[in-house]
Amino acid sequence: MKFISTRGNVAPVGFIDTVLMGLADDGGLMVPEQIPVVSAQTLSSWRGISYQELFLKIFAYYTNDEIPYEDLKKMVETSYSTFRTPEVTPLHKLNDTSYILELFHGPTFAFKDVALQFIGELYSYISKKHGEIIHILGATSGDTGAAAIAGVRGKEGIKICILHPHEKVSKVQELQMTTVDDSNVLNLSVKGNFDDCQKIIKDLFADLEFKGKYHLRAINSINFVRILAQTVYYFYAYLQLSEADAGKKINVTVPSGNFGNIFSGFLAKKMGLPIGKLIIATNENNILERFVRTGEYKPGDFKATHSPSMDIQVASNFERYLYYLLDEDAAQVKAVMDDFKLNGEIKISDELLAQVGLDFAALGVSNDQCLAAIDKYNKQSGYLLDPHTACGIVATDTFQEEGELAITFATAHPAKFNESISLLGIEQQFPAQIAQLFDREQHQVVIENSEAAVVEQLKAFF
């Protein structure tokens, strides 16, 4: 297995080089040369195995034996030992036709923990075994930053700097990042929105001289290992179903802002996972919904919502899907992305739009709809949804047809977004790990929205 860039100007490289490259050196995103296919017989043989065992089986298709099995097994066991449930990502039955896949049982109560606990261990392993200096640079709309910091804080040979949009994440998300006082952690609070933070990150990674000099490594989902680690819970969700339910048409709904989580589902499906439609749930920053409906990919006006982790207009993983939509034609992908950088929009043909409609459905959920769903399911089922998962449930209920089974991803614990939930008069009990954050001192640097301001901080930190 070798990995290549969506823009075609990177020679095929192995697994570890892909991890270290993060953003491809030509500005594209790394993808496997060929996607391996899991046979129905093999998939059936995986039924009943643990999450950790499943992880190892899926990664075996991609790692090229660059990491000895026992070393990888130890990393996986360490990564998921911090989760509060042995299933890691348990499946909760909401009603006769609908399930919730709970992805919030990791250290920071968000789905990002599932991949980032492993990536923290992987970077630590590479640093020790290969003598690599690891300087992680990432942007977050709230959850990635906390999960990434939790995955690498205090680890030898690693420093991490996370950019987050100033006062545009929830208070708990902010505290989870900024109450960490480890010397290898730097939090930069940028006076802008997430798209501003993400653009600075991508521009710095595209500066190959700067990237090389400061040993920059990616923790965002521009790094293919984030995508691959997330495919595991798609397979695990399916394998937790009864054989009777597994035989039905299964649609999966994913709250999505940066397109990474939903692309992991697209990859899992191409690997042979027998699921139906992938449903993208967005909020009022609905560029992905507009693309699925009209074929136009064009950022709109930024809106602050009750689901801030999805307050994103430019989805960095969209290019990976575009690569497959354009029949893996890297030259065409490069031309489209160059035009997008110049003109700020992409418009696909009706023929390609028809294919998009086969791959995805999408719904932009309003703030009012989001809150109504939280209230409805809290009263009817006694199940408290966080605002992102609530957007997912609205999309599930909109698209589900008779005879189909739905799995909606619960991407965060509701305690992380109490500002929104409290608007409904709902009082929730905070987990102890979250409640204690409010008494801790914060450590962050508030900076202007400019690449120069970030570079100044990085040079002093790294």
N, C-alpha and C positions, 0 to 999 in steps of 0.2 A: 504494500500500500504506500503510495506516494501522494503528496498534496501539492496542489497548484493554485494559482491565483485566478479569480474570476475575470481579471483583465489580461491574462495570458503572457505577462512579461516577467515571470519568476520561474526559474528552472525547478522541476519537481524536487521536493525535499521530503525528508522523513518526519516522523511524528514529533520528536523533541525539537527539531528545527522549526516546525510549524508552531509549536507552543511558544518558542522564544521569539519568533517573528511577530506574532500577534497580527497586526495589520500588515498585509502583504507589502513587500518593498516597492511594488509598482502602484500602490494606493488602493488596490483591490482587496478582496477578502479570500482567505484560504478555504479551499474545499478539497475533498478527496478526488483523486483522478477517476476512480470508479466507486460507485456506492455498492457495498456488499449487500447481498440479498440473503435473508434468513428464511429457510424453507419452512413450510407449514409443519413438517415433522419435527424439525429442530425447535420451533416455537412451542409445540406441544410438549416436548421433553423438558422445557423450562418451567412448566407449571409446578408450583409448590416450592421452588427454590427461594432463597432469601434475596433481599434487595442487593446485598453485597455480592452474592454469587452471580446474580444477573448482570450487575455492573461489570464484573470481570469477563463474563462471556461476550458482552457487547464490545467492550474495549479491545478484546483479543482480535477483532476484525481490523483494527486500525493502528495498533501500536507497533507493528512490524518486529515484535520481539526485542525492541530497543530497551525495554524495561523488563528485567527478569520477573517471572510470575510471582515469586515469593515477595519481591520488593513491592510490586503493584498491589498484591493482596494486603500487605501490611499498611500501605497508604490508604487503601479503601476501608479497612477495618478501623483505622484511627480516625478517618474523616467522619464516619457515621456513628462513632461511639458517643458523640456529643448530642445526638438527637434524642428527643424525649419519648420516642416510641420505637419499639423494635422493628416495626414495618418500615420505618423511615418516612414513607409517603403513603399512609393508610387511605383506603377507599371507604367513604362514609355513604351509606344509603339514605338519600333524602326522601324518596318516595318510590313507587313501583317502577317508574321509568327513568329516574334521575339519580345520579350519584355525584358526590363531591370528592375530588382527589385532594386531600389535605397536604399541602406542600410547605406548611409553616411550622414544622416541629423541630427545626434546627435552632442554633444558638441565638439568631437575631429575629426569629419568628417570621421569616419570609422565604419564598421559594428560591431566592438567590443562594441561600445556604447550601442547597443540595449540590450545586456545582462548585461553589466557591470554597467550601470546606475541603473538597478534594483538590482543587487547584492550588490552594495554599500549601497542602502537603506535597503536591507535585513540584511546585517551585522550590520548596525547601529541599526536596530530594535532588533536583537538578543542580541547585547551588552547591550542595555538599559533594555529590558524585562527580560532577563535571567541572567544578571550580568556577561556576558562573556567578558573576555579580548580578543580582536581581533587584532592579529598581522599578517597582510597579507604579504605573500612572493610569488613573481611571477617572471617569466622570459618572455621576450617579443622579438619578431622579429621586433617590431616597433609599432604596433597599440594597442596591449593589454595593454602595460604599460601606455600609455597616457590615454586610456579609463578608466583603473582601478584607476589611480590617480585622474582623473576628478570625478570619482564616489565616492571617499571617502575622498578627501582632506578636511581638517578642521573639520572632523566629530569627535565628542567626543568618547573616548573609542576605537579608531582604529588607528593603525599605519600601514604604508605600505612601503615595500622595493621592488623595481623592479630592476632586472638585465637585462641589454641590451648589445648586442655585440658592443664593442667599434668601432666606425666609420663604422659600417655595417648596419645602419639604415639610412633612408633619413634625411636630415637636419630638415625638418619640424617635423618629428616624434621625433627626438632628442629634439628639442626645446619645443615641447608640454609637454614632460616629465620634462626636466631639468630647465625650467624657472619657475617651481612651487617652491615657497619658504616657504611652510607651514611646521611647525615643525613636523608634523606627516608623512612626506614624505622623503624617502631616495632613491636616484638614484645611482645605482652602474653600472659603465661602465666597462665591463669585456673584457680583451684582448683575445678574442676568437670569436667563432661564436655562433649562437643561440643554436645549439645542445649542445655546451659546457655549456651554461647558464642553459638550461633545465635539463641536467644531474645533475648539482649541486643541483638544486631545488628538483628533484625527490629523490636524495640521502639524502638530509636533511629531507624531509618528511618521508622517510623510516626509519630514525633514531628516533624511537618512544620516546626515552628518551628526546632527544633534542627538538623534536616537542612539547611534552607535557610541558617541562620546559619553553619554550619561546612562548607557545600558538600560534603556527603557523597555519595559515589558507590559503587555496588556492584560487587564483583568476583566474588561468589558466583554460583551458577547461578540465583539469583533474577533476575539480569540476563538478559534474553532473548537477548542477543548470545552469551552463553556457550552457550546451547542451540543456536542457529543454527550457530555455528562447529563444534559437534560433529556436526551432521547430515552435514557434508561427508565425514567418514571412513566413515559408513555407506554412502554412495553409492560412495566410492572402494573400499571392500572388495568390493562387488558388481562393480565395473568391473574389478577385478584378476583375477576368476575367468575361466577359459576359457569360451567360449560354451556348451560342453557342460555344464559345472557350473552356469553361470548359469541354465540351463533347468530345473534341479531345484528341489525345495522347499527353501528355504534358511531355517534358523532361526538366530537370533542370540542369543547368551548374553552378558549384561552383569553383572559384579559391581556391585552397586548399594546405596548407602546413603541418598543424598539425592535419588534418583529423577531427577536431572538428565540423566545419561548415557542412561539407558533412555528417558526422555521424548524425547530427541533422536532416538532410533530410531522412536518413535511418530510424531513429526513427519515424519521421512523417509518412513515408510510412507504417511502421509496425503498426502504430496507425490507419491506414485506409485512409490516404490521397491518392486520386486516381491519382498518377503521374506515368510516365513511367520510363525511365532510368535516373539515377543520373550520371551526367558526371563530372568527376574530371579533372580540368584544373590545371596543374603544370607548372613550368618553367624548366630550365635545371637541376635543382635538382629534378630529376624525379623518385624517388624511388617508388612513388605510381603508376605511369604509368607502370613501369616495373613489379610491382606486379600484376596489373590487366591483363597485357598481358602474363606474363610468370609464375606467381605463385611464383616468387622469391622476397622476401623482404630482401634487403641487401643494406645498405648505400653505396653510391659511393663517388667520390671526391667532396668536397664542391666547388660550383661555385657562385661567386657574379653576380647578374643579375639586370635587370631593375625593377624587381618586388621583392624587398628585403624581404617583409613579408612572401614570400614563399621559401626563401632560407633556407630550412629545409631538413634534411636527415632522421631523426628519428621522426616519427609522433606519438605523445604521445597518441592520441585517437585510433590508429590502434588496440590496444588490445580490445577495446569495440567491434569493428566489428568482430575481431577474435573469441570472445566469442559466438557471434550468428552464425558465420560460422561453428563453431565446435559444433553446437547444444546445446549450453549453458552447455557444459561439462567443469566445472571449473578446474577439475584436469588436463585435457588435456591442457587447456589454460596455467596453471601454468608450466607444463612440457615444452611447446613450448617456453614460455617467459624465463624460466630458461636457456634453450638451446640457445636462442637468446643472452642472456647476456653473455654466455660463448663463443659462436662461431660467433656471429655477423651476423647471417642470419637465415631466415625462408624459407622453401620450402614446399609448399602444394601439395597435390595430384592432378592429372588431374580431378578427380571427383569434388573436391572442387573448382578448378579453373573454371570449367564450371558454378558453382553457382556464383562465383565472377563476371563472365561475364554477368550473368542475373541481378546482382545488380548494376553494374557500367560499364561505359566506361571511358577511361582516355586518356589524351594527354599531353605530355610534349612539351611546346611551346618554341621555341628559342627566343633569344633576338631580332633577326632581324624580326621574325614573329610578335612579340609583338609590335614593333615600327610600322611595316607596317599596322597592324590593327588599331592602334591609328590614323595614317595618313589617312587611307581609310575612316573610319567612321566620322572623323572630316570633310573631304571634301564632302562625299556623304550625310551625315545626319545632319551635324552641331552639332554632339554629341561628346563631348570630353571624352574619356575613360581614366581611370587611367591604369597603366601598368598591374595590376593584373586582372582587368576587361577585358582588351584587351586579355590577355591569355584565359580568359573565352570565349570571343567572337570567337576566333580562334577555340577553341574546339567545340563550338556550331555549327559553320559553317561546321566543318569537319564531324560531326556526324548526322546533321539534315537531315531527309528524307522527301519526299513529303507527305503532309497531316498532318505532325506533327507540334506542336507548341513548341516554345522554350522560356524558361525564364532563362536569365543569371543574376547572382547576381553581382551587382556593389558594391564591397566591400570597396571602398574608393573614396574620392573626388580627382580629378586629381591634385589639388593644393598641395597635400601631396608629390607628386613625380615629381616636376618640373624639377629635374636634368635630368630625362629621356625624358620628353615631350619636353624640350627645345632643345634636339638633333634634333628634326624635324623642328626647326625654328618656332614652335608655341608659341605665347606669350599669356599667360592666365592672367586673372584678379584674384588676390588672394582675397578670402573673408577677410573681415576686421579682423576677429578673428585670422586668420593665419598671415596676413601681419604684425600685431603688435608684433608678437613673436620675430621678428628679432632685435628689439630694447631692449629686456630684457636680464638681467644678467642670466647666467646659474649656476645651482647648481647640481653638480654630483661629485662622487668620482671614479677615474679611478683606477682599481685594476688588479692584475694578475689573470690569469685563474686558480684558485685553490679554492677548498672548504674551505681550511683554511683561505684564504684571505676574503672570504664571511663571514665565521663564526666570524672572528674578528670584522668586521663591524656590524654584527647583534647584538653581545653581547653589543657593545657600544650603539647601537640605541634602542634596545628593553629593 
